[in-house]
Amino acid sequence: MSQPPVAPRTTRLTGRAAVLAVVICAIALSLAYPVREYMSQRQQIDQLVAQQQTMLSQVKSLQTEQARLSDKSYIEQLARQELDMCFPGTQCYVVAGSHPLTSGARAQPAGPAPWYAKLWQSVQQADATSSR
């Protein structure tokens, strides 16, 4: 009995190669999610480190400001500059425009009232109308 001649294979893919390709794809798919999670966690860690550096610089600036504010002479300087305060027994002058002040109080700036004055006035008006 003679066997018919076997035709040569036209594809180079063997059964073992197909199984190997399936195994490699399965490994790649099983590693894709953990790698993606690792990358996102590394990005989050980098953001948190940057945020920590920013907060540390803010803490340092606040500590230097706290140290300055514990100095009595700096507080007195701020009171004179920002609040126009004077020590008892000293004579202070406030120059505002061309009109001299006759009293020791600050001159009110000419112009529209500030927003909080308008707000308070509207609250008082609403209270007056609701109590009638």
C-alpha positions, 0 to 999 in steps of 0.5 A, spaced: 500 500 500 502 506 497 501 512 501 499 518 497 504 524 496 503 529 502 502 536 500 507 541 503 504 545 508 503 552 505 503 556 512 508 556 517 504 556 523 504 550 527 500 547 533 505 549 538 506 556 535 499 557 535 499 555 543 505 559 544 502 565 541 495 564 545 499 564 552 503 570 550 497 574 549 494 572 555 500 574 559 500 581 555 493 582 557 493 579 564 499 584 565 496 590 562 491 592 568 497 592 573 501 596 569 496 601 567 494 602 575 502 602 577 503 608 572 497 612 575 499 611 582 506 613 580 503 619 577 499 620 583 505 620 588 508 625 583 503 630 584 502 629 592 510 630 592 509 636 588 503 638 593 507 637 599 513 641 597 508 647 595 505 646 602 512 646 606 514 652 602 508 655 605 509 653 612 516 656 612 513 663 609 508 662 615 513 661 620 517 667 618 511 671 618 509 668 625 516 670 627 516 677 625 509 678 628 512 676 635 516 682 634 513 688 638 516 693 634 514 690 628 507 690 630 507 697 632 510 699 625 504 695 622 499 699 627 502 706 625 502 704 617 496 700 616 491 702 621 494 710 622 494 709 630 498 713 634 501 712 641 498 716 647 502 722 648 504 723 641 501 728 636 500 725 629 498 728 623 494 725 617 494 729 610 488 727 606 488 731 600 488 739 600 482 740 606 486 740 613 483 736 618 480 739 624 479 733 628 483 727 630 479 722 626 480 720 619 477 723 613 472 719 609 473 719 602 468 722 598 465 717 593 460 712 593 459 708 599 462 701 600 459 695 598 458 692 605 455 699 607 450 698 602 448 691 604 448 693 611 443 699 609 439 694 605 438 689 611 436 694 616 431 697 611 428 690 610 428 689 618 424 695 618 419 694 613 418 687 616 417 689 623 411 694 621 
